[in-house]
Amino acid sequence: MRQIVIQNLIIERFNAAGSTNTLSKGTAKAFAHYISGLGVSDETISNLIIPRLVTHIAGLKTAVNKFEYKPFINTLIADAHIVVAQAPQRARKDVSLAQRRIDSLSRILAVQDSISPCSAVLLHEGKFVISSNFPRIEGANEEEMVENFHKMMSDRVGILQQFIRTIEANHSEVHIQPAKDFQSDKSESDEYEIVFNMKAHALAALTARQLGGEQVGGHGNVLPEHKSKYVSPREHLQNALLKVASAYLLAKYYDTYAGFTKEQANALMSPNFVLLVRSKELGKGNWHAEQLQADYLLENHLLKGQPIHIGISKLCCQACDTVLSHYKDIQYRGTHGVNFPGVYDMVNEDVHRGVVTKMSTHLCASDSDSEVDLSSSNHSLTSSVELSVSSDSLMIEPVKPLSLKRSVESLNESGYCFFSVKRCSAYQSKRLTVSQDDVSTTAPISA
């Protein structure tokens, strides 16, 4: 049973009980969230847990929001000898460089869960394809909702592309040399890497703030399970922006593979993108973002025996893992193993019937190379950065009204170089070099 259904049942039955207590929507939501993750049957929820819970809180002499509901519910289940579903089984499928980089792109495009809990992306045969769980966004009807969501994603893609254009365009021809200019003394085992300076980190921080704006969907809930190396969702997004930009620059100018091919780099900067969303069809269930990508590949006859990486902002649910694993060409990060109710299975053309699981698990990958702290100890760069007109130095100032827009414009128009290029051995290229002007540090990339 879905959380919102449980929440509405609790509120409806509490109101019918005629209690003098007050049950807020937030408290009912907390109850429902916990109950939905228990892994018990819908019958147990509607016939045992909700009636007993409502009866108890209706007679409380204290505030309902102070009630310790978890021990109460756990005792109910234990005393009734209710069979509880198994914990979801996580599985890692692909952590290659190609997969990690397309996943970085999907995290950048992810919006708030309240709008759409998952985004997926594909760069293939010159196309930039974005898909999403059907958006919960304001609109008079379904068509208008999709139109409004398309505008939101168009603005979001525009911010990403402007970030890359700024870093790309503001590097002079003297510093950006085609890869062929280096071939005379380049060992076959040597590769290139991008070393971003403080100005690039400042621009990434400001861009991450722009992506957090309500009109473009805000920051998605895509943080990795292991949280030791990042400070905030915004800094995580900042790092993802720089990793995507690095892969783009290396593919386009330096004939070095860092997750994107040259064709993918060109597709990323295409003025047009394909947006895939689909609501319930004939009661068959919800289409999730990654299945829409698989459907797109099938409809356009693009599964030709070669690996195709789909970037997904979160791990796949049980239904989508079952579907994607059916197509051997499709590569993806993995699954969190949760069996969400009502999810469409495009292979069987019906609602997925799988192993019932508990809902309570972390839905994102356990790690991410976007966890690497690209900004070192200079976290103030994530606030507001202003460029001095008469100096190459960066001036850190407190956040002020309109400072974000002014800061972005000053960086866009500054003409400064945002990165340098470093030749490295194949081994060294597997490590991430971070430069803050004259200060460089090196950190390994996590899988």
Secondary structure by P-SEA (a helix, b strand, c coil): ccaaaaaaaaaaaaaaacccccccaaaaaaaaaaaaaccccaaaaaccaaaaaaaaaaaccccccccaaaaaaaaaaaaabbbbbccbbbbbccccaaaaaaaaaaaaaccccccccbbbbbbccccbbbbccccccccccaaaaaaaaaaaaaaaaaaaaaaaaaaaaaccccccccccccccccccccbbbbbbcaaaaaaaaaaaaaaaccccccccccccccccccccaaaaaaaaaaaaaaaaaaaccccccccccaaaaaaaaccbbbbbbbccccccccccaaaaaaaaaaaacccccbbbbbbbcccccaaaaaaaaacccccccccccccccccccccccccccccccccccccccccccccccccccccccccbbbbbccccbbbbbccccaaaaaaaaaaaacccccbbbbbbccccccbbbbbcccbbbbbbbcc
